Amino acid sequence: MATVNFNLSLPEKLRQEAEKAGLLTPKALERLLREEIRRRRVDGLFAAADKLTGLDMPPLTDAEIEAEIKQARKPTAA
């Protein structure tokens, strides 16, 4: 595990509320960071899905999907 030191400037009222809620502890900050990283990944997936929806392409046939799956499962040369 790595240690990161930083200074955080907050309005005093927010600092007091966050401290009272236990949000300024290393464990709470780790949880908040993990949740934000997950949220951004999910947002990215939805953005990609929206882009795909906007493409003017016919849907893949069952045979094309099967061919893509077979291709993806082929072992790669190392």
mmCIF file of the N, C-alpha and C atoms, coordinates in Angstrom:
data_MODEL
# 
_entry.id   MODEL 
# 
loop_
_atom_site.group_PDB 
_atom_site.id 
_atom_site.type_symbol 
_atom_site.label_atom_id 
_atom_site.label_alt_id 
_atom_site.label_comp_id 
_atom_site.label_asym_id 
_atom_site.label_entity_id 
_atom_site.label_seq_id 
_atom_site.pdbx_PDB_ins_code 
_atom_site.Cartn_x 
_atom_site.Cartn_y 
_atom_site.Cartn_z 
_atom_site.occupancy 
_atom_site.B_iso_or_equiv 
_atom_site.pdbx_formal_charge 
_atom_site.auth_seq_id 
_atom_site.auth_comp_id 
_atom_site.auth_asym_id 
_atom_site.auth_atom_id 
_atom_site.pdbx_PDB_model_num 
ATOM 1   N N  . MET A 1 1  ? 0.846   -1.172  0.000   1.00 0.00 ? 1  MET A N  1 
ATOM 2   C CA . MET A 1 1  ? 0.000   0.000   0.000   1.00 0.00 ? 1  MET A CA 1 
ATOM 3   C C  . MET A 1 1  ? 0.895   1.239   0.000   1.00 0.00 ? 1  MET A C  1 
ATOM 4   N N  . ALA A 1 2  ? 0.512   2.229   -0.767  1.00 0.00 ? 2  ALA A N  1 
ATOM 5   C CA . ALA A 1 2  ? 1.265   3.469   -0.868  1.00 0.00 ? 2  ALA A CA 1 
ATOM 6   C C  . ALA A 1 2  ? 0.647   4.521   0.049   1.00 0.00 ? 2  ALA A C  1 
ATOM 7   N N  . THR A 1 3  ? 1.491   5.412   0.511   1.00 0.00 ? 3  THR A N  1 
ATOM 8   C CA . THR A 1 3  ? 1.026   6.533   1.319   1.00 0.00 ? 3  THR A CA 1 
ATOM 9   C C  . THR A 1 3  ? 1.070   7.792   0.479   1.00 0.00 ? 3  THR A C  1 
ATOM 10  N N  . VAL A 1 4  ? -0.022  8.540   0.488   1.00 0.00 ? 4  VAL A N  1 
ATOM 11  C CA . VAL A 1 4  ? -0.114  9.787   -0.250  1.00 0.00 ? 4  VAL A CA 1 
ATOM 12  C C  . VAL A 1 4  ? -0.422  10.895  0.753   1.00 0.00 ? 4  VAL A C  1 
ATOM 13  N N  . ASN A 1 5  ? 0.406   11.913  0.760   1.00 0.00 ? 5  ASN A N  1 
ATOM 14  C CA . ASN A 1 5  ? 0.171   13.061  1.630   1.00 0.00 ? 5  ASN A CA 1 
ATOM 15  C C  . ASN A 1 5  ? -0.270  14.234  0.780   1.00 0.00 ? 5  ASN A C  1 
ATOM 16  N N  . PHE A 1 6  ? -1.301  14.927  1.234   1.00 0.00 ? 6  PHE A N  1 
ATOM 17  C CA . PHE A 1 6  ? -1.768  16.094  0.500   1.00 0.00 ? 6  PHE A CA 1 
ATOM 18  C C  . PHE A 1 6  ? -2.468  17.051  1.461   1.00 0.00 ? 6  PHE A C  1 
ATOM 19  N N  . ASN A 1 7  ? -2.591  18.285  1.023   1.00 0.00 ? 7  ASN A N  1 
ATOM 20  C CA . ASN A 1 7  ? -3.341  19.294  1.763   1.00 0.00 ? 7  ASN A CA 1 
ATOM 21  C C  . ASN A 1 7  ? -4.659  19.509  1.046   1.00 0.00 ? 7  ASN A C  1 
ATOM 22  N N  . LEU A 1 8  ? -5.707  19.624  1.822   1.00 0.00 ? 8  LEU A N  1 
ATOM 23  C CA . LEU A 1 8  ? -7.033  19.804  1.258   1.00 0.00 ? 8  LEU A CA 1 
ATOM 24  C C  . LEU A 1 8  ? -7.639  21.057  1.875   1.00 0.00 ? 8  LEU A C  1 
ATOM 25  N N  . SER A 1 9  ? -7.992  22.005  1.039   1.00 0.00 ? 9  SER A N  1 
ATOM 26  C CA . SER A 1 9  ? -8.616  23.236  1.524   1.00 0.00 ? 9  SER A CA 1 
ATOM 27  C C  . SER A 1 9  ? -10.128 23.112  1.393   1.00 0.00 ? 9  SER A C  1 
ATOM 28  N N  . LEU A 1 10 ? -10.807 23.231  2.521   1.00 0.00 ? 10 LEU A N  1 
ATOM 29  C CA . LEU A 1 10 ? -12.263 23.118  2.548   1.00 0.00 ? 10 LEU A CA 1 
ATOM 30  C C  . LEU A 1 10 ? -12.836 24.290  3.330   1.00 0.00 ? 10 LEU A C  1 
ATOM 31  N N  . PRO A 1 11 ? -14.051 24.677  2.997   1.00 0.00 ? 11 PRO A N  1 
ATOM 32  C CA . PRO A 1 11 ? -14.730 25.635  3.865   1.00 0.00 ? 11 PRO A CA 1 
ATOM 33  C C  . PRO A 1 11 ? -14.858 25.023  5.273   1.00 0.00 ? 11 PRO A C  1 
ATOM 34  N N  . GLU A 1 12 ? -14.731 25.838  6.281   1.00 0.00 ? 12 GLU A N  1 
ATOM 35  C CA . GLU A 1 12 ? -14.718 25.337  7.660   1.00 0.00 ? 12 GLU A CA 1 
ATOM 36  C C  . GLU A 1 12 ? -15.961 24.521  7.994   1.00 0.00 ? 12 GLU A C  1 
ATOM 37  N N  . LYS A 1 13 ? -17.125 24.964  7.578   1.00 0.00 ? 13 LYS A N  1 
ATOM 38  C CA . LYS A 1 13 ? -18.361 24.227  7.878   1.00 0.00 ? 13 LYS A CA 1 
ATOM 39  C C  . LYS A 1 13 ? -18.342 22.840  7.234   1.00 0.00 ? 13 LYS A C  1 
ATOM 40  N N  . LEU A 1 14 ? -17.880 22.772  5.985   1.00 0.00 ? 14 LEU A N  1 
ATOM 41  C CA . LEU A 1 14 ? -17.792 21.472  5.304   1.00 0.00 ? 14 LEU A CA 1 
ATOM 42  C C  . LEU A 1 14 ? -16.783 20.574  6.005   1.00 0.00 ? 14 LEU A C  1 
ATOM 43  N N  . ARG A 1 15 ? -15.642 21.139  6.417   1.00 0.00 ? 15 ARG A N  1 
ATOM 44  C CA . ARG A 1 15 ? -14.633 20.345  7.128   1.00 0.00 ? 15 ARG A CA 1 
ATOM 45  C C  . ARG A 1 15 ? -15.229 19.765  8.403   1.00 0.00 ? 15 ARG A C  1 
ATOM 46  N N  . GLN A 1 16 ? -15.956 20.590  9.147   1.00 0.00 ? 16 GLN A N  1 
ATOM 47  C CA . GLN A 1 16 ? -16.558 20.126  10.400  1.00 0.00 ? 16 GLN A CA 1 
ATOM 48  C C  . GLN A 1 16 ? -17.576 19.015  10.144  1.00 0.00 ? 16 GLN A C  1 
ATOM 49  N N  . GLU A 1 17 ? -18.418 19.199  9.142   1.00 0.00 ? 17 GLU A N  1 
ATOM 50  C CA . GLU A 1 17 ? -19.431 18.188  8.826   1.00 0.00 ? 17 GLU A CA 1 
ATOM 51  C C  . GLU A 1 17 ? -18.784 16.884  8.367   1.00 0.00 ? 17 GLU A C  1 
ATOM 52  N N  . ALA A 1 18 ? -17.769 17.002  7.501   1.00 0.00 ? 18 ALA A N  1 
ATOM 53  C CA . ALA A 1 18 ? -17.081 15.807  7.007   1.00 0.00 ? 18 ALA A CA 1 
ATOM 54  C C  . ALA A 1 18 ? -16.358 15.090  8.132   1.00 0.00 ? 18 ALA A C  1 
ATOM 55  N N  . GLU A 1 19 ? -15.735 15.843  8.999   1.00 0.00 ? 19 GLU A N  1 
ATOM 56  C CA . GLU A 1 19 ? -15.031 15.246  10.128  1.00 0.00 ? 19 GLU A CA 1 
ATOM 57  C C  . GLU A 1 19 ? -16.021 14.554  11.063  1.00 0.00 ? 19 GLU A C  1 
ATOM 58  N N  . LYS A 1 20 ? -17.141 15.226  11.359  1.00 0.00 ? 20 LYS A N  1 
ATOM 59  C CA . LYS A 1 20 ? -18.168 14.654  12.234  1.00 0.00 ? 20 LYS A CA 1 
ATOM 60  C C  . LYS A 1 20 ? -18.743 13.369  11.632  1.00 0.00 ? 20 LYS A C  1 
ATOM 61  N N  . ALA A 1 21 ? -18.874 13.346  10.312  1.00 0.00 ? 21 ALA A N  1 
ATOM 62  C CA . ALA A 1 21 ? -19.415 12.164  9.626   1.00 0.00 ? 21 ALA A CA 1 
ATOM 63  C C  . ALA A 1 21 ? -18.361 11.076  9.423   1.00 0.00 ? 21 ALA A C  1 
ATOM 64  N N  . GLY A 1 22 ? -17.132 11.332  9.826   1.00 0.00 ? 22 GLY A N  1 
ATOM 65  C CA . GLY A 1 22 ? -16.069 10.332  9.687   1.00 0.00 ? 22 GLY A CA 1 
ATOM 66  C C  . GLY A 1 22 ? -15.542 10.195  8.277   1.00 0.00 ? 22 GLY A C  1 
ATOM 67  N N  . LEU A 1 23 ? -15.718 11.233  7.462   1.00 0.00 ? 23 LEU A N  1 
ATOM 68  C CA . LEU A 1 23 ? -15.319 11.145  6.055   1.00 0.00 ? 23 LEU A CA 1 
ATOM 69  C C  . LEU A 1 23 ? -13.867 11.555  5.788   1.00 0.00 ? 23 LEU A C  1 
ATOM 70  N N  . LEU A 1 24 ? -13.180 12.033  6.795   1.00 0.00 ? 24 LEU A N  1 
ATOM 71  C CA . LEU A 1 24 ? -11.799 12.464  6.580   1.00 0.00 ? 24 LEU A CA 1 
ATOM 72  C C  . LEU A 1 24 ? -10.778 11.442  7.076   1.00 0.00 ? 24 LEU A C  1 
ATOM 73  N N  . THR A 1 25 ? -11.226 10.242  7.354   1.00 0.00 ? 25 THR A N  1 
ATOM 74  C CA . THR A 1 25 ? -10.310 9.180   7.771   1.00 0.00 ? 25 THR A CA 1 
ATOM 75  C C  . THR A 1 25 ? -9.736  8.496   6.534   1.00 0.00 ? 25 THR A C  1 
ATOM 76  N N  . PRO A 1 26 ? -8.565  7.887   6.656   1.00 0.00 ? 26 PRO A N  1 
ATOM 77  C CA . PRO A 1 26 ? -7.998  7.184   5.492   1.00 0.00 ? 26 PRO A CA 1 
ATOM 78  C C  . PRO A 1 26 ? -8.949  6.137   4.913   1.00 0.00 ? 26 PRO A C  1 
ATOM 79  N N  . LYS A 1 27 ? -9.631  5.388   5.773   1.00 0.00 ? 27 LYS A N  1 
ATOM 80  C CA . LYS A 1 27 ? -10.542 4.341   5.296   1.00 0.00 ? 27 LYS A CA 1 
ATOM 81  C C  . LYS A 1 27 ? -11.715 4.958   4.524   1.00 0.00 ? 27 LYS A C  1 
ATOM 82  N N  . ALA A 1 28 ? -12.284 6.039   5.060   1.00 0.00 ? 28 ALA A N  1 
ATOM 83  C CA . ALA A 1 28 ? -13.415 6.689   4.390   1.00 0.00 ? 28 ALA A CA 1 
ATOM 84  C C  . ALA A 1 28 ? -12.977 7.312   3.070   1.00 0.00 ? 28 ALA A C  1 
ATOM 85  N N  . LEU A 1 29 ? -11.826 7.945   3.049   1.00 0.00 ? 29 LEU A N  1 
ATOM 86  C CA . LEU A 1 29 ? -11.328 8.542   1.805   1.00 0.00 ? 29 LEU A CA 1 
ATOM 87  C C  . LEU A 1 29 ? -11.049 7.479   0.756   1.00 0.00 ? 29 LEU A C  1 
ATOM 88  N N  . GLU A 1 30 ? -10.511 6.339   1.182   1.00 0.00 ? 30 GLU A N  1 
ATOM 89  C CA . GLU A 1 30 ? -10.282 5.242   0.240   1.00 0.00 ? 30 GLU A CA 1 
ATOM 90  C C  . GLU A 1 30 ? -11.608 4.781   -0.368  1.00 0.00 ? 30 GLU A C  1 
ATOM 91  N N  . ARG A 1 31 ? -12.625 4.630   0.471   1.00 0.00 ? 31 ARG A N  1 
ATOM 92  C CA . ARG A 1 31 ? -13.948 4.197   -0.009  1.00 0.00 ? 31 ARG A CA 1 
ATOM 93  C C  . ARG A 1 31 ? -14.519 5.220   -0.986  1.00 0.00 ? 31 ARG A C  1 
ATOM 94  N N  . LEU A 1 32 ? -14.424 6.503   -0.646  1.00 0.00 ? 32 LEU A N  1 
ATOM 95  C CA . LEU A 1 32 ? -14.936 7.554   -1.527  1.00 0.00 ? 32 LEU A CA 1 
ATOM 96  C C  . LEU A 1 32 ? -14.215 7.551   -2.874  1.00 0.00 ? 32 LEU A C  1 
ATOM 97  N N  . LEU A 1 33 ? -12.903 7.374   -2.851  1.00 0.00 ? 33 LEU A N  1 
ATOM 98  C CA . LEU A 1 33 ? -12.135 7.329   -4.101  1.00 0.00 ? 33 LEU A CA 1 
ATOM 99  C C  . LEU A 1 33 ? -12.516 6.116   -4.941  1.00 0.00 ? 33 LEU A C  1 
ATOM 100 N N  . ARG A 1 34 ? -12.655 4.966   -4.300  1.00 0.00 ? 34 ARG A N  1 
ATOM 101 C CA . ARG A 1 34 ? -13.052 3.755   -5.040  1.00 0.00 ? 34 ARG A CA 1 
ATOM 102 C C  . ARG A 1 34 ? -14.435 3.917   -5.666  1.00 0.00 ? 34 ARG A C  1 
ATOM 103 N N  . GLU A 1 35 ? -15.372 4.507   -4.916  1.00 0.00 ? 35 GLU A N  1 
ATOM 104 C CA . GLU A 1 35 ? -16.713 4.728   -5.441  1.00 0.00 ? 35 GLU A CA 1 
ATOM 105 C C  . GLU A 1 35 ? -16.690 5.683   -6.635  1.00 0.00 ? 35 GLU A C  1 
ATOM 106 N N  . GLU A 1 36 ? -15.868 6.719   -6.559  1.00 0.00 ? 36 GLU A N  1 
ATOM 107 C CA . GLU A 1 36 ? -15.784 7.678   -7.662  1.00 0.00 ? 36 GLU A CA 1 
ATOM 108 C C  . GLU A 1 36 ? -15.149 7.042   -8.897  1.00 0.00 ? 36 GLU A C  1 
ATOM 109 N N  . ILE A 1 37 ? -14.125 6.243   -8.711  1.00 0.00 ? 37 ILE A N  1 
ATOM 110 C CA . ILE A 1 37 ? -13.492 5.543   -9.838  1.00 0.00 ? 37 ILE A CA 1 
ATOM 111 C C  . ILE A 1 37 ? -14.501 4.613   -10.500 1.00 0.00 ? 37 ILE A C  1 
ATOM 112 N N  . ARG A 1 38 ? -15.266 3.889   -9.686  1.00 0.00 ? 38 ARG A N  1 
ATOM 113 C CA . ARG A 1 38 ? -16.285 2.985   -10.230 1.00 0.00 ? 38 ARG A CA 1 
ATOM 114 C C  . ARG A 1 38 ? -17.352 3.783   -10.991 1.00 0.00 ? 38 ARG A C  1 
ATOM 115 N N  . ARG A 1 39 ? -17.804 4.901   -10.407 1.00 0.00 ? 39 ARG A N  1 
ATOM 116 C CA . ARG A 1 39 ? -18.828 5.722   -11.049 1.00 0.00 ? 39 ARG A CA 1 
ATOM 117 C C  . ARG A 1 39 ? -18.349 6.226   -12.406 1.00 0.00 ? 39 ARG A C  1 
ATOM 118 N N  . ARG A 1 40 ? -17.076 6.645   -12.468 1.00 0.00 ? 40 ARG A N  1 
ATOM 119 C CA . ARG A 1 40 ? -16.536 7.146   -13.735 1.00 0.00 ? 40 ARG A CA 1 
ATOM 120 C C  . ARG A 1 40 ? -16.433 6.036   -14.775 1.00 0.00 ? 40 ARG A C  1 
ATOM 121 N N  . ARG A 1 41 ? -16.089 4.836   -14.343 1.00 0.00 ? 41 ARG A N  1 
ATOM 122 C CA . ARG A 1 41 ? -16.035 3.702   -15.282 1.00 0.00 ? 41 ARG A CA 1 
ATOM 123 C C  . ARG A 1 41 ? -17.419 3.395   -15.841 1.00 0.00 ? 41 ARG A C  1 
ATOM 124 N N  . VAL A 1 42 ? -18.408 3.384   -14.962 1.00 0.00 ? 42 VAL A N  1 
ATOM 125 C CA . VAL A 1 42 ? -19.784 3.124   -15.396 1.00 0.00 ? 42 VAL A CA 1 
ATOM 126 C C  . VAL A 1 42 ? -20.243 4.215   -16.361 1.00 0.00 ? 42 VAL A C  1 
ATOM 127 N N  . ASP A 1 43 ? -19.943 5.479   -16.007 1.00 0.00 ? 43 ASP A N  1 
ATOM 128 C CA . ASP A 1 43 ? -20.294 6.585   -16.908 1.00 0.00 ? 43 ASP A CA 1 
ATOM 129 C C  . ASP A 1 43 ? -19.634 6.404   -18.273 1.00 0.00 ? 43 ASP A C  1 
ATOM 130 N N  . GLY A 1 44 ? -18.384 5.950   -18.275 1.00 0.00 ? 44 GLY A N  1 
ATOM 131 C CA . GLY A 1 44 ? -17.676 5.713   -19.533 1.00 0.00 ? 44 GLY A CA 1 
ATOM 132 C C  . GLY A 1 44 ? -18.331 4.621   -20.358 1.00 0.00 ? 44 GLY A C  1 
ATOM 133 N N  . LEU A 1 45 ? -18.783 3.570   -19.689 1.00 0.00 ? 45 LEU A N  1 
ATOM 134 C CA . LEU A 1 45 ? -19.463 2.482   -20.410 1.00 0.00 ? 45 LEU A CA 1 
ATOM 135 C C  . LEU A 1 45 ? -20.767 2.970   -21.028 1.00 0.00 ? 45 LEU A C  1 
ATOM 136 N N  . PHE A 1 46 ? -21.514 3.762   -20.276 1.00 0.00 ? 46 PHE A N  1 
ATOM 137 C CA . PHE A 1 46 ? -22.770 4.289   -20.822 1.00 0.00 ? 46 PHE A CA 1 
ATOM 138 C C  . PHE A 1 46 ? -22.502 5.252   -21.972 1.00 0.00 ? 46 PHE A C  1 
ATOM 139 N N  . ALA A 1 47 ? -21.446 6.053   -21.867 1.00 0.00 ? 47 ALA A N  1 
ATOM 140 C CA . ALA A 1 47 ? -21.102 6.969   -22.958 1.00 0.00 ? 47 ALA A CA 1 
ATOM 141 C C  . ALA A 1 47 ? -20.740 6.180   -24.210 1.00 0.00 ? 47 ALA A C  1 
ATOM 142 N N  . ALA A 1 48 ? -19.978 5.093   -24.037 1.00 0.00 ? 48 ALA A N  1 
ATOM 143 C CA . ALA A 1 48 ? -19.619 4.252   -25.176 1.00 0.00 ? 48 ALA A CA 1 
ATOM 144 C C  . ALA A 1 48 ? -20.864 3.604   -25.776 1.00 0.00 ? 48 ALA A C  1 
ATOM 145 N N  . ALA A 1 49 ? -21.781 3.149   -24.920 1.00 0.00 ? 49 ALA A N  1 
ATOM 146 C CA . ALA A 1 49 ? -23.021 2.543   -25.410 1.00 0.00 ? 49 ALA A CA 1 
ATOM 147 C C  . ALA A 1 49 ? -23.843 3.562   -26.191 1.00 0.00 ? 49 ALA A C  1 
ATOM 148 N N  . ASP A 1 50 ? -23.879 4.802   -25.695 1.00 0.00 ? 50 ASP A N  1 
ATOM 149 C CA . ASP A 1 50 ? -24.610 5.851   -26.412 1.00 0.00 ? 50 ASP A CA 1 
ATOM 150 C C  . ASP A 1 50 ? -24.001 6.105   -27.783 1.00 0.00 ? 50 ASP A C  1 
ATOM 151 N N  . LYS A 1 51 ? -22.665 6.091   -27.859 1.00 0.00 ? 51 LYS A N  1 
ATOM 152 C CA . LYS A 1 51 ? -21.991 6.287   -29.155 1.00 0.00 ? 51 LYS A CA 1 
ATOM 153 C C  . LYS A 1 51 ? -22.340 5.153   -30.111 1.00 0.00 ? 51 LYS A C  1 
ATOM 154 N N  . LEU A 1 52 ? -22.326 3.927   -29.597 1.00 0.00 ? 52 LEU A N  1 
ATOM 155 C CA . LEU A 1 52 ? -22.648 2.774   -30.437 1.00 0.00 ? 52 LEU A CA 1 
ATOM 156 C C  . LEU A 1 52 ? -24.082 2.842   -30.932 1.00 0.00 ? 52 LEU A C  1 
ATOM 157 N N  . THR A 1 53 ? -24.971 3.281   -30.071 1.00 0.00 ? 53 THR A N  1 
ATOM 158 C CA . THR A 1 53 ? -26.379 3.407   -30.453 1.00 0.00 ? 53 THR A CA 1 
ATOM 159 C C  . THR A 1 53 ? -26.545 4.417   -31.574 1.00 0.00 ? 53 THR A C  1 
ATOM 160 N N  . GLY A 1 54 ? -25.708 5.452   -31.567 1.00 0.00 ? 54 GLY A N  1 
ATOM 161 C CA . GLY A 1 54 ? -25.804 6.498   -32.568 1.00 0.00 ? 54 GLY A CA 1 
ATOM 162 C C  . GLY A 1 54 ? -25.224 6.130   -33.917 1.00 0.00 ? 54 GLY A C  1 
ATOM 163 N N  . LEU A 1 55 ? -24.500 5.019   -33.996 1.00 0.00 ? 55 LEU A N  1 
ATOM 164 C CA . LEU A 1 55 ? -23.915 4.600   -35.273 1.00 0.00 ? 55 LEU A CA 1 
ATOM 165 C C  . LEU A 1 55 ? -25.011 4.064   -36.191 1.00 0.00 ? 55 LEU A C  1 
ATOM 166 N N  . ASP A 1 56 ? -24.883 4.379   -37.448 1.00 0.00 ? 56 ASP A N  1 
ATOM 167 C CA . ASP A 1 56 ? -25.868 3.914   -38.422 1.00 0.00 ? 56 ASP A CA 1 
ATOM 168 C C  . ASP A 1 56 ? -25.376 2.605   -39.036 1.00 0.00 ? 56 ASP A C  1 
ATOM 169 N N  . MET A 1 57 ? -25.465 1.548   -38.224 1.00 0.00 ? 57 MET A N  1 
ATOM 170 C CA . MET A 1 57 ? -25.007 0.234   -38.673 1.00 0.00 ? 57 MET A CA 1 
ATOM 171 C C  . MET A 1 57 ? -26.086 -0.799  -38.369 1.00 0.00 ? 57 MET A C  1 
ATOM 172 N N  . PRO A 1 58 ? -26.245 -1.757  -39.250 1.00 0.00 ? 58 PRO A N  1 
ATOM 173 C CA . PRO A 1 58 ? -27.223 -2.815  -38.956 1.00 0.00 ? 58 PRO A CA 1 
ATOM 174 C C  . PRO A 1 58 ? -26.699 -3.702  -37.824 1.00 0.00 ? 58 PRO A C  1 
ATOM 175 N N  . PRO A 1 59 ? -27.580 -4.277  -37.048 1.00 0.00 ? 59 PRO A N  1 
ATOM 176 C CA . PRO A 1 59 ? -27.131 -5.166  -35.974 1.00 0.00 ? 59 PRO A CA 1 
ATOM 177 C C  . PRO A 1 59 ? -26.450 -6.405  -36.555 1.00 0.00 ? 59 PRO A C  1 
ATOM 178 N N  . LEU A 1 60 ? -25.545 -6.983  -35.763 1.00 0.00 ? 60 LEU A N  1 
ATOM 179 C CA . LEU A 1 60 ? -24.857 -8.204  -36.184 1.00 0.00 ? 60 LEU A CA 1 
ATOM 180 C C  . LEU A 1 60 ? -25.843 -9.371  -36.216 1.00 0.00 ? 60 LEU A C  1 
ATOM 181 N N  . THR A 1 61 ? -25.615 -10.265 -37.154 1.00 0.00 ? 61 THR A N  1 
ATOM 182 C CA . THR A 1 61 ? -26.417 -11.483 -37.205 1.00 0.00 ? 61 THR A CA 1 
ATOM 183 C C  . THR A 1 61 ? -25.874 -12.455 -36.168 1.00 0.00 ? 61 THR A C  1 
ATOM 184 N N  . ASP A 1 62 ? -26.628 -13.507 -35.880 1.00 0.00 ? 62 ASP A N  1 
ATOM 185 C CA . ASP A 1 62 ? -26.157 -14.528 -34.943 1.00 0.00 ? 62 ASP A CA 1 
ATOM 186 C C  . ASP A 1 62 ? -24.852 -15.149 -35.433 1.00 0.00 ? 62 ASP A C  1 
ATOM 187 N N  . ALA A 1 63 ? -24.737 -15.375 -36.742 1.00 0.00 ? 63 ALA A N  1 
ATOM 188 C CA . ALA A 1 63 ? -23.516 -15.965 -37.302 1.00 0.00 ? 63 ALA A CA 1 
ATOM 189 C C  . ALA A 1 63 ? -22.329 -15.011 -37.116 1.00 0.00 ? 63 ALA A C  1 
ATOM 190 N N  . GLU A 1 64 ? -22.547 -13.727 -37.309 1.00 0.00 ? 64 GLU A N  1 
ATOM 191 C CA . GLU A 1 64 ? -21.463 -12.755 -37.132 1.00 0.00 ? 64 GLU A CA 1 
ATOM 192 C C  . GLU A 1 64 ? -21.028 -12.680 -35.664 1.00 0.00 ? 64 GLU A C  1 
ATOM 193 N N  . ILE A 1 65 ? -21.989 -12.743 -34.772 1.00 0.00 ? 65 ILE A N  1 
ATOM 194 C CA . ILE A 1 65 ? -21.660 -12.732 -33.339 1.00 0.00 ? 65 ILE A CA 1 
ATOM 195 C C  . ILE A 1 65 ? -20.844 -13.969 -32.984 1.00 0.00 ? 65 ILE A C  1 
ATOM 196 N N  . GLU A 1 66 ? -21.264 -15.116 -33.479 1.00 0.00 ? 66 GLU A N  1 
ATOM 197 C CA . GLU A 1 66 ? -20.540 -16.370 -33.213 1.00 0.00 ? 66 GLU A CA 1 
ATOM 198 C C  . GLU A 1 66 ? -19.117 -16.297 -33.764 1.00 0.00 ? 66 GLU A C  1 
ATOM 199 N N  . ALA A 1 67 ? -18.951 -15.747 -34.958 1.00 0.00 ? 67 ALA A N  1 
ATOM 200 C CA . ALA A 1 67 ? -17.622 -15.610 -35.552 1.00 0.00 ? 67 ALA A CA 1 
ATOM 201 C C  . ALA A 1 67 ? -16.740 -14.682 -34.712 1.00 0.00 ? 67 ALA A C  1 
ATOM 202 N N  . GLU A 1 68 ? -17.311 -13.606 -34.185 1.00 0.00 ? 68 GLU A N  1 
ATOM 203 C CA . GLU A 1 68 ? -16.556 -12.680 -33.328 1.00 0.00 ? 68 GLU A CA 1 
ATOM 204 C C  . GLU A 1 68 ? -16.123 -13.372 -32.042 1.00 0.00 ? 68 GLU A C  1 
ATOM 205 N N  . ILE A 1 69 ? -17.011 -14.171 -31.471 1.00 0.00 ? 69 ILE A N  1 
ATOM 206 C CA . ILE A 1 69 ? -16.684 -14.901 -30.242 1.00 0.00 ? 69 ILE A CA 1 
ATOM 207 C C  . ILE A 1 69 ? -15.559 -15.891 -30.505 1.00 0.00 ? 69 ILE A C  1 
ATOM 208 N N  . LYS A 1 70 ? -15.658 -16.643 -31.589 1.00 0.00 ? 70 LYS A N  1 
ATOM 209 C CA . LYS A 1 70 ? -14.609 -17.612 -31.930 1.00 0.00 ? 70 LYS A CA 1 
ATOM 210 C C  . LYS A 1 70 ? -13.275 -16.909 -32.129 1.00 0.00 ? 70 LYS A C  1 
ATOM 211 N N  . GLN A 1 71 ? -13.279 -15.771 -32.819 1.00 0.00 ? 71 GLN A N  1 
ATOM 212 C CA . GLN A 1 71 ? -12.060 -15.026 -33.062 1.00 0.00 ? 71 GLN A CA 1 
ATOM 213 C C  . GLN A 1 71 ? -11.454 -14.539 -31.755 1.00 0.00 ? 71 GLN A C  1 
ATOM 214 N N  . ALA A 1 72 ? -12.273 -14.071 -30.840 1.00 0.00 ? 72 ALA A N  1 
ATOM 215 C CA . ALA A 1 72 ? -11.770 -13.565 -29.576 1.00 0.00 ? 72 ALA A CA 1 
ATOM 216 C C  . ALA A 1 72 ? -11.214 -14.677 -28.689 1.00 0.00 ? 72 ALA A C  1 
ATOM 217 N N  . ARG A 1 73 ? -11.714 -15.883 -28.863 1.00 0.00 ? 73 ARG A N  1 
ATOM 218 C CA . ARG A 1 73 ? -11.264 -17.012 -28.042 1.00 0.00 ? 73 ARG A CA 1 
ATOM 219 C C  . ARG A 1 73 ? -10.021 -17.696 -28.589 1.00 0.00 ? 73 ARG A C  1 
ATOM 220 N N  . LYS A 1 74 ? -9.612  -17.340 -29.818 1.00 0.00 ? 74 LYS A N  1 
ATOM 221 C CA . LYS A 1 74 ? -8.421  -17.944 -30.396 1.00 0.00 ? 74 LYS A CA 1 
ATOM 222 C C  . LYS A 1 74 ? -7.209  -17.570 -29.569 1.00 0.00 ? 74 LYS A C  1 
ATOM 223 N N  . PRO A 1 75 ? -6.342  -18.560 -29.295 1.00 0.00 ? 75 PRO A N  1 
ATOM 224 C CA . PRO A 1 75 ? -5.119  -18.242 -28.554 1.00 0.00 ? 75 PRO A CA 1 
ATOM 225 C C  . PRO A 1 75 ? -4.217  -17.328 -29.400 1.00 0.00 ? 75 PRO A C  1 
ATOM 226 N N  . THR A 1 76 ? -3.567  -16.422 -28.735 1.00 0.00 ? 76 THR A N  1 
ATOM 227 C CA . THR A 1 76 ? -2.649  -15.523 -29.438 1.00 0.00 ? 76 THR A CA 1 
ATOM 228 C C  . THR A 1 76 ? -1.238  -16.087 -29.385 1.00 0.00 ? 76 THR A C  1 
ATOM 229 N N  . ALA A 1 77 ? -0.465  -15.803 -30.417 1.00 0.00 ? 77 ALA A N  1 
ATOM 230 C CA . ALA A 1 77 ? 0.925   -16.269 -30.456 1.00 0.00 ? 77 ALA A CA 1 
ATOM 231 C C  . ALA A 1 77 ? 1.738   -15.426 -29.480 1.00 0.00 ? 77 ALA A C  1 
ATOM 232 N N  . ALA A 1 78 ? 2.524   -16.091 -28.648 1.00 0.00 ? 78 ALA A N  1 
ATOM 233 C CA . ALA A 1 78 ? 3.316   -15.363 -27.641 1.00 0.00 ? 78 ALA A CA 1 
ATOM 234 C C  . ALA A 1 78 ? 4.732   -15.171 -28.069 1.00 0.00 ? 78 ALA A C  1 
# 
